[in-house]
Amino acid sequence: MLVALCAIILAVEREMMKTKTIYFHCGTQLKKTLSSEIAEVESAVDSILWDRAFKYSANGISYSHQTAYNKALAGSFARLGWERQPLLRKEPKLMGDFRKGLVFFEVQLGNSSTLYRDYYKF
């Protein structure tokens, strides 16, 4: 059985509020095969206004800070047809944030220990 692991990290640089894409273990063929999903991830992230005092409203409710980012990203991925909270594994039970086809996307804002736990899921 062949398993391909490709980690793509989109980091937000706090000072400039720009995203930076980093690929780990992603060969040219894998990036080409998944190019439309990768483009959608970049589009969803780029659609968010990265601001120190970010606010987002949905269904008449206003959110701020990290919750606002989570809600805004959920809205962006939903509009692109991504599945929310897909089951990655039954035992131990592991869930991701979003999935489309063979691509899973995990949101992590600012907690490095959680980043490592999220990386373990994949």
N, C-alpha and C positions, 0 to 999 in steps of 0.2 A: 504494500500500500504506500502510495506517495502522498506526503503531506507537505503543503507549501505554507510557509509562514512568512508573512510580509507585514511588518509593523510600520505604520506611517504616523509620525507625530507632527501635529500642527501646533506649534507653540506660539503663544501670543507674547511678544516682547512688550513688557509693561511700559517702558519709556516712550516707545514710538507707536504703541498700540497697532502693530502690524503682525501678521501671521508669518510663520516660517515653517516650511515643510521639510521633514527629515525622513528618509527611507532607511529601514534596517532590513537586510536580507531580502531585498526586492530586486530580482533580476529584470532585465529589459523586457523579456517575454511576459513575465507576470504583470509588470506595470502596464504593458500594452494590452493584455487580456482584460485587465480590470480598469482600463482607462476611463470608461464612462462613470463607474462607481466612484473612482478617485476624484474625478472632476466634480461630481455631485457633492462629495464631502467638502472639497475646497470651496465650492459655491455656497454651501450652507454656512460654513464658518465665515466666509468673506461677506455674507449678507448681514452679519451682525455688526453693529456699531460698537467697537471696543472702546469703552469710556470708563473712567474711574468712578463715575456716579451713574452707571447704567440703570435705566428703568425700562420696563416692558409691560404692556397691558394686553390681556387676553380675557375674553368673556366678561368684561366689565370689572376685572380685578387687576390692580396694579402691583407689580413686583419690582424689587430692586436688588442690586448686587448679584451674588452668585445664583440666587433663585431666579432672577430675571434672565440671566444668561442660559440657565438650564431650560426655562420655558421658551425662550426665543429659539434656541437650537432645536428643541422638540418640534416647534412649529415649522421651522425650516425643513427639517427632515420629513415631517408628515406631508408637507406640500410636494415633496419629491418622491413620495410613495415608499418610504422606508418603514419597516416594521419596528415598533417600539417595544423595548424590553424583551428581546428574544431569548429563549432558553438555549444556553450554550451546552449545558451538561446537566444530567439528572442527578448524578451522585459523584461528587458533592454538587449540590444545586448551585449552578453558576448562571447568572443572567447578564447580558450585555445591555447597552443603552439603545442601539439601533442596528438593524441588519437589512441588507438588500442582497439577495443572491448569496454569494460566498463571502461577502464583505461585512465585517462587524465594525461598528464604531463605538468607542467608549469615551465619554466625556470626563475629563479630570481637570478641575480648576484649583490649582495651587496647593495640593497636599501631596508631597512626594511619597509618603508611606502608602497612601492609597493608590498612587500611580503604580507601585510595584505589585500591589494586590491585584489591580486591574490587569496588569501585564500577565500575571499568572493565569488569568482566565483563558488567555488565548494560547 
